[in-house]
Each structure stands twice: as structure tokens, then as C-alpha cells.
């Protein structure tokens, strides 16, 4: 099957060919005809499967086939709204909208926090057909009367599971409340949790269902391996692997923001060009780092999980888990940055004794054991013992037990944006129950673009600042 078999108009096919694509991926082959029919859609697809084009192409076609709509002030009104969890993903999606819609008379813009509102207000005044936004900044504009959403005909929730994980469920409900009842709604998610199903029941009307990959599966095109390493030897091992393998484009994940900064500084001291990207970085710094990494002028990009779904780079060869995530699903999202759209890739995890509980949780989730390869000279030294890991306000003990840094248990507290009943009794191991994630408190009290304490599980309330 080719893109020309999917019912797309010639201007879109021309743009697709210019992007170097001829054959659609499985999610594209199923989603494009479904969206063109005008009905709602619930789609499950792992990251890297080409889902952005799966909704962007038919959305562009449907909008171009209809006349533009004017708002009360006579400006072109927003007819399509795409919500994403992170700034990077919003920018990536809007870039795809422009690339695929270059031969169509449609306008688009991206909207997120961390930058001034006035340029966004000025752009809205000129009229926009397609708006790609993060929930917090979108609501800021709506609340100030600078954005009219009354004419939206197509709504897309991209990476819906990630948005719920980041505590955006209340923002999503607020957005839904101001949108027209009659519209086409498309929900894309890598996983179908109970929360996603509840959101789909609320949002979608008799949707078509597409699921092209087993939930929480890792792509077969990704070669995964674990290197056991001494706690104090991780930085040296990473530098060794980069030099020994002559790696020139490496995405490295850490759990904490300060850890990302320190690791980037170390690599630069070793003559390996590196920059860190996380929620505390300014939007300008994040954009610069990502642009240089994509261009190949930056050798290593060190990221926290805020960037796990916002980085889309063709043929990215290497992803390194410098620290394993304490949320096993994040492992799938991290390594999904490589091995995309059928290309091969390598995912390497540097695992010290403290992280073995995380490794067991990950292998349980993906239902496979990851091959282990020791690198001589970097193995855990004789006599080294596992130590507790401190994540924000939560300490994860050697056996997987969790306790608040200030003392006291954590069972029964709200998790995942305040959902009740998600806690686990103190001492229950990771991978059991409804694990809780640290997030630095409520959105309104956190700095824009932050990500709490790196995504650690903790008995805290709703999390996730406006992005």
C-alpha cells in the first residue's frame, strides 16, 4: 500500500513525497481512512510508529475541503485543536502540520508556556486554522479572552496517557468544557489504562478503535542491553561507550534535573559535546539544544523524562538510560526515541545495584529479560551493596520499600493527578499497586515548565505545572 491509496489529495501526497515517504506505517494506513470518514477515533500506538502523520494528514485534508470559518471579529477562527503534554512535542507536531500542509491555504501556530504571551496574542489576531498547544497556556489565553475556541471542529489529544500522568486531567476537562459539543475527536495513547478508557468514554462518540502494537511493548527494531556498573563508575562508563563506539548522536536519560546538568558538564570536560534539557531550562535553551542535536552538531543530549515524548529524530541510533526510570512505563517511552518507523536502534541501560528493583519492574512490564553485558573494569566492585535512592520527598529502599523523606507512610494518597485509591501500603514493592509519582505539588505553585522532582513516585497531591 502507498499513500496514494489512502484517498489523500495531491497537495498532501506531494508534501509527503518531499518528506521522503512512500509507504504508510500501520497506524497511518488505518488511521488516515478512519479520520477522513469524519468519525471519532481511539488509537493505541507506541511512540515512533508515525502516528503524527496519521492524524495530521487527514485533518489537513478535511479542513482544506471546507471553507474557512470567521469569528465574531472577522478573523479566521481555530477549526482544529491539537493538545500535547510537552512543549517539545507541541513544536514537533506543529512542524509536521506546516511540512505536510505547505501546499494548502491553511495557517497554524504552536502555543506553550515558558515564553511571552504577547507574540502568541499577536499571531492569534492574524487568524489561525490549526492550533497546537499545551493545556496550561491554552487555558491562560482562553481565560484572558485572547483565544476563541467556539469554532473548533476537530480535537486531537496526542499522547493522552502522558498528559494524564503529568496531572493534566483537570486542565483537559476545562478545555473540553469550552469546546463545541459537536466535533470530531481523536485520542492517541501509547497505553490504554483505566483512566484513558474513562476519558475516552467522556470524550468520544462511538469511536473507531485502532491498536497497532501490544500495550507497553518495545519495538523489535531496538536492540536492548544492560551494562552492570559500579555506582561511582557510571560517568566514566558512559564516556567510554561513546568513545569506544564512536557514537555521534546519543540521547541520555537521567531521573533528576540536577543530575542531567552535572552529567552534561562532565561530558564536556571529557571533550564530548553535551547539553542538558529539562523543565528548569528556559525555552530558548531547550530549543537551541534540540536544534543542535537534530542537526548533528551536538553529540550528546542529556534529558529528563519531560523530553521523553517530545524528541522526534529520524534515525537516532543510540538511547542510554544513565539512570533507570522508577516508573517502568517511562522506559518504554524513553527507548522509543530510537528504532522509529522501522529503523534500527540501540538502547543501553547503565544499572547499578541500587536500581535492580527498577530493572525487575521494567522486565515485568515488557515481558522479556534484557540481555546483560558486563564491561571489564566498570563492574560493581566486590563488596558494594545496594543503597536507598532518594527521589524528591520519597526514599526507595533496597528491597523496593518506599517512605517519605520526612517520615510516615505513603499508602492511599492520591496519585496520577489526584486519582483516589492509587496509593500502596508502605513497604509494597515497585510494580505492585498504583504507584505514585512525585511532582512538586500543585500546578499553580510550581514554576512554568517544571517537572517536580524528576517523576519519582511519592505520596503527594496533583502534579504537573503549566507547560
C-alpha positions in Angstrom: 0.0 0.0 0.0 1.2 3.5 -0.8 0.0 6.9 0.5 -1.8 7.4 -2.8 -4.1 4.5 -2.0 -5.5 6.3 1.2 -7.6 8.9 -0.5 -5.3 11.9 0.2 -5.4 14.9 -2.1 -2.5 15.6 -4.5 -1.1 18.6 -2.5 -0.7 16.3 0.6 0.8 13.5 -1.4 3.3 15.9 -2.9 4.3 17.1 0.6 4.6 13.5 1.8 6.9 12.6 -1.1 9.1 15.6 -0.3 9.5 14.3 3.2 10.8 11.1 1.7 7.9 8.8 2.5 6.0 6.5 0.1 4.6 3.7 2.2 2.5 4.4 5.2 3.2 2.8 8.6 0.4 0.5 10.0 -1.1 3.3 12.2 -1.1 5.6 9.2 -2.7 3.0 7.0 -5.6 2.5 9.5 -6.0 6.0 11.0 -6.0 8.1 7.8 -9.1 6.5 6.2 -10.8 6.4 9.6 -10.2 10.1 10.2 -11.2 11.1 6.7 -14.6 9.5 7.3 -15.3 12.1 10.0 -15.9 9.8 13.0 -14.2 9.8 16.3 -11.1 7.6 16.8 -9.4 5.9 19.8 -5.9 4.9 18.6 -3.2 3.0 20.5 0.3 3.1 19.1 3.7 3.1 20.6 5.9 6.2 20.1 7.8 6.2 16.9 5.1 4.5 14.8 4.3 7.6 12.7 1.0 8.5 14.4 1.6 12.3 14.0 1.1 11.9 10.2 -1.8 9.5 11.0 -3.9 12.4 12.3 -2.2 15.4 10.6 -2.7 14.4 7.0 -6.4 13.6 7.2 -7.0 16.6 9.4 -5.4 18.9 6.8 -7.5 17.3 4.1 -10.8 17.7 5.9 -10.0 21.4 6.8 -8.9 22.3 3.2 -12.0 20.8 1.8 -14.2 23.1 3.8 -14.4 26.9 3.8 -12.6 28.8 6.5 -14.7 30.0 9.4 -14.6 33.6 10.8 -15.0 34.5 14.4 -17.1 37.4 15.7 -14.3 39.8 14.9 -14.0 38.6 11.3 -10.7 36.7 11.8 -10.0 33.2 10.7 -11.2 31.0 13.6 -9.4 28.0 15.0 -11.0 24.9 13.5 -8.6 22.2 14.7 -7.0 22.0 18.1 -4.2 19.5 19.0 -3.3 19.2 22.7 0.1 17.7 23.7 1.7 17.2 27.1 5.1 19.0 26.5 6.4 22.0 24.7 8.8 19.9 22.6 6.0 17.6 21.3 3.8 20.6 20.6 6.6 22.2 18.5 7.2 18.9 16.7 3.5 18.4 15.8 3.1 21.9 14.5 6.3 21.5 12.5 4.7 18.4 10.9 1.5 20.4 10.2 3.5 23.0 8.3 5.5 20.4 6.4 2.5 18.4 5.3 0.3 21.4 4.7 2.8 23.5 2.8 0.8 23.4 -0.4 -2.6 24.1 1.3 -4.1 27.5 2.1 -4.2 26.8 5.9 -2.4 28.5 8.8 -1.1 27.0 12.0 0.7 28.1 15.2 2.2 26.5 18.3 1.3 27.7 21.8 3.0 26.7 25.1 4.3 28.2 28.3 7.7 29.4 29.3 7.7 32.2 26.7 5.9 35.5 26.5 2.2 35.6 25.7 2.2 38.8 23.6 3.8 37.2 20.4 1.2 34.5 20.7 -1.6 37.0 21.1 -0.3 38.9 18.0 -0.3 35.7 16.0 -3.9 34.8 17.1 -5.1 38.2 15.9 -4.0 37.3 12.4 -6.2 34.2 12.4 -5.2 30.6 12.7 -6.9 27.4 11.3 -4.9 24.9 13.3 -3.6 25.4 16.9 -1.2 23.0 18.6 -0.9 23.8 22.3 -0.1 22.6 25.8 -3.1 22.7 28.1 -1.9 25.2 30.6 -1.0 28.0 28.2 -4.2 27.3 26.2 -6.3 27.9 29.3 -4.3 31.1 30.1 -5.2 32.6 26.7 -8.8 31.5 27.0 -9.1 32.9 30.4 -7.8 36.3 29.2 -10.1 36.4 26.3 -7.4 36.2 23.7 -8.5 32.9 22.2 -11.8 31.8 20.8 -12.4 28.0 20.7 -16.1 28.1 19.8 -15.5 27.1 16.2 -13.3 24.0 16.8 -14.4 21.2 14.5 -11.5 18.7 15.2 -9.9 18.0 18.5 -6.8 15.8 18.9 -5.4 14.6 22.2 -1.9 13.4 21.4 0.0 11.3 24.0 -3.1 11.3 26.1 -1.7 8.9 28.6 1.3 11.1 29.2 -1.0 14.1 29.8 -2.8 12.2 32.5 0.5 11.0 34.0 1.6 14.6 34.2 -1.6 15.7 36.1 -3.4 17.5 33.2 -6.7 15.7 33.6 -8.3 18.8 35.3 -7.0 21.1 32.5 -8.3 18.7 29.9 -11.7 18.7 31.4 -11.7 22.5 31.5 -10.7 22.6 27.8 -13.5 20.1 26.9 -16.0 22.3 28.7 -15.4 25.3 26.4 -15.3 23.4 23.1 -18.3 22.8 21.0 -20.2 19.6 21.7 -20.4 18.7 18.1 -16.9 18.0 16.8 -14.6 15.2 15.6 -12.4 13.9 18.5 -9.3 11.8 18.1 -7.5 10.3 21.1 -4.0 8.8 20.7 -2.3 7.0 23.5 0.6 4.6 23.9 -1.3 2.7 26.7 -5.0 2.1 27.5 -5.2 2.5 31.2 -8.5 2.7 33.1 -8.0 6.5 33.2 -7.6 6.6 29.4 -10.7 4.5 29.0 -12.7 6.8 31.3 -11.5 9.8 29.3 -12.4 8.1 26.0 -15.9 7.3 27.3 -16.4 11.0 28.2 -14.9 12.4 25.0 -15.6 10.0 22.1 -18.8 9.1 20.4 -18.9 5.6 19.0 -15.2 5.8 18.1 -13.3 3.5 15.7 -10.7 1.6 17.6 -7.1 1.1 16.3 -4.3 -0.6 18.2 -1.2 -1.4 16.2 1.2 -2.6 18.9 0.9 -4.6 22.1 0.5 -2.3 25.1 3.8 -1.4 26.8 5.7 -3.4 24.2 9.1 -2.2 23.0 9.8 -2.2 19.2 11.6 -5.3 17.8 13.9 -2.9 15.9 15.5 -1.7 19.2 18.5 -3.8 20.4 18.3 -3.6 24.2 21.1 -4.3 26.7 22.1 -3.7 30.3 25.6 -2.9 31.5 26.0 -3.6 35.2 28.2 -0.8 36.6 29.6 0.3 39.9 27.7 3.3 41.5 30.7 5.6 41.1 31.7 4.5 37.6 28.7 5.4 35.6 30.0 8.7 34.2 33.3 7.0 33.2 31.5 4.1 31.6 29.2 6.4 29.5 32.2 8.3 28.2 34.0 5.1 27.5 31.0 3.7 25.5 30.7 7.0 23.5 34.4 7.0 22.6 34.7 3.2 22.0 31.6 3.0 19.8 32.3 6.3 18.1 28.8 7.5 18.9 27.9 10.8 17.4 24.3 11.2 18.3 23.3 9.9 21.7 20.2 10.7 23.8 20.9 10.1 27.5 18.2 10.0 30.2 18.6 10.8 33.9 16.0 10.9 36.6 16.7 14.3 38.1 17.3 17.8 36.6 20.5 18.5 38.6 21.8 15.1 37.6 21.3 16.0 34.0 23.3 19.2 34.5 26.2 17.5 36.2 26.4 14.8 33.6 26.4 17.3 30.8 29.2 19.3 32.5 31.3 16.1 33.0 31.0 15.0 29.4 32.0 18.5 28.1 35.1 18.2 30.4 35.9 14.9 28.7 35.8 16.6 25.3 32.3 15.2 24.4 29.9 18.0 23.4 26.8 17.7 25.6 23.8 19.8 26.7 21.0 19.2 29.2 17.3 19.6 28.5 14.7 19.7 31.3 11.9 21.7 32.8 14.1 24.2 34.6 15.8 25.3 31.3 14.5 28.3 29.5 12.5 27.6 26.4 15.3 29.3 24.3 17.9 26.9 25.8 15.7 23.9 25.2 15.0 24.9 21.6 18.7 25.5 21.0 19.9 22.2 22.4 17.3 20.3 20.5 18.1 22.1 17.2 21.8 21.4 17.6 21.2 17.8 18.5 18.9 17.3 15.5 21.5 19.0 13.2 24.2 16.6 14.5 26.4 19.4 15.8 25.7 18.3 19.4 27.0 14.8 20.3 25.0 14.1 23.4 21.7 15.4 24.7 21.0 14.7 28.3 17.3 14.7 29.2 14.9 14.1 32.0 11.6 12.3 31.3 9.8 15.6 30.4 11.5 15.2 27.0 10.8 11.5 26.5 8.0 12.1 24.1 8.9 15.4 22.6 12.1 14.4 20.7 11.5 13.1 17.2 14.6 12.5 15.3 14.9 10.3 12.2 17.5 7.5 12.5 18.5 8.3 16.1 21.0 5.5 16.7 21.5 5.4 20.5 19.5 5.9 23.6 21.2 5.5 27.0 19.4 5.1 30.3 22.1 6.6 32.5 19.7 6.1 35.3 16.7 3.7 35.0 13.3 5.3 35.5 11.5 4.4 38.6 8.2 4.4 36.6 8.6 1.3 34.3 6.3 2.7 31.6 8.8 5.6 31.1 11.4 3.0 30.0 9.2 2.2 27.0 8.8 5.9 26.1 12.5 6.6 26.6 13.8 3.9 24.3 11.1 4.6 21.8 13.1 7.6 20.7 15.2 5.2 18.7 14.2 2.3 16.3 11.4 4.6 14.9 9.3 3.8 11.8 11.1 0.6 11.1 14.7 1.9 11.6 17.1 0.0 13.9 18.4 1.5 17.1 20.2 0.6 20.3 19.0 1.2 23.9 21.7 0.8 26.6 20.9 0.9 30.3 23.7 1.5 32.9 22.4 -0.3 36.0 24.0 -0.2 39.5 22.9 -2.4 42.3 20.6 0.3 43.7 18.4 0.1 40.6 17.8 -3.6 40.4 14.3 -3.2 41.6 13.6 -0.8 38.7 15.1 -3.3 36.3 12.8 -6.1 37.6 9.7 -3.8 37.2 10.7 -2.9 33.7 11.2 -6.5 32.6 7.9 -7.5 34.2 6.2 -4.7 32.2 7.7 -5.5 28.8 7.5 -9.3 29.5 11.1 -10.0 28.5 14.5 -10.2 30.0 17.0 -7.6 28.8 20.4 -9.1 27.9 23.2 -8.3 30.3 26.7 -7.5 29.2 29.5 -6.6 31.7 32.2 -4.2 30.5 35.6 -5.1 32.0 36.8 -2.6 34.5 33.4 -1.0 35.2 31.5 -3.8 37.0 30.3 -3.2 40.6 33.3 -3.6 42.9 33.4 -6.6 45.3 31.6 -5.7 48.5 29.4 -2.9 47.0 25.9 -3.1 48.4 22.7 -1.6 47.2 21.7 1.7 48.8 18.3 3.5 49.0 17.5 6.0 46.2 16.1 9.4 47.2 13.6 10.9 44.7 12.3 14.2 45.8 10.4 13.5 49.1 10.4 9.8 48.6 13.2 7.3 49.5 13.1 4.0 47.7 14.8 1.3 49.9 16.9 -1.6 48.9 14.0 -4.0 48.8 11.8 -1.6 46.9 10.2 -0.2 50.0 9.2 3.5 49.9 8.9 6.0 52.7 8.5 9.8 52.8 11.7 11.7 53.4 10.0 13.4 56.4 8.9 10.1 57.9 5.5 8.4 57.7 3.8 6.1 55.2 2.5 6.9 51.8 -0.3 4.5 51.2 -3.7 5.6 50.0 -2.7 9.1 48.9 -3.9 10.5 45.5 -1.8 9.6 42.5 -1.6 10.4 38.8 -3.2 13.8 39.1 -5.1 13.2 42.3 -6.9 9.9 41.4 -8.0 8.5 44.8 -7.2 5.0 45.8 -3.9 4.8 43.9 -1.6 4.6 46.9 0.2 1.5 48.1 0.9 0.5 51.7 4.4 1.3 52.8 6.8 -1.5 52.0 4.9 -2.8 49.0 7.4 -3.3 46.1 7.6 -1.2 43.0 5.5 -2.7 40.2 2.6 -3.5 42.6 -0.4 -1.4 43.3 -1.0 2.0 41.8 2.5 3.6 42.1 2.5 7.3 42.9 4.7 9.9 41.3 6.3 12.9 42.7 5.5 16.1 41.1 6.3 19.1 43.2 2.8 19.8 44.4 0.0 21.6 42.5 0.4 23.2 39.2 -0.3 26.7 40.3 2.5 26.7 42.8 5.3 25.3 40.6 7.5 27.2 38.1 6.3 27.1 34.5 7.7 24.1 32.6 9.0 22.3 35.7 8.6 18.6 36.3 8.6 18.2 40.1 11.5 16.1 41.2 12.1 14.1 38.1 9.0 11.9 38.1 9.7 9.9 41.3 6.8 8.2 43.0 5.6 9.9 46.1 2.5 10.4 48.3 1.7 13.9 47.1 -1.2 15.6 45.5 -1.9 16.6 41.9 1.3 17.3 40.0 2.4 19.0 36.8 2.9 22.7 36.2 1.5 24.5 33.2 3.6 23.8 30.2 
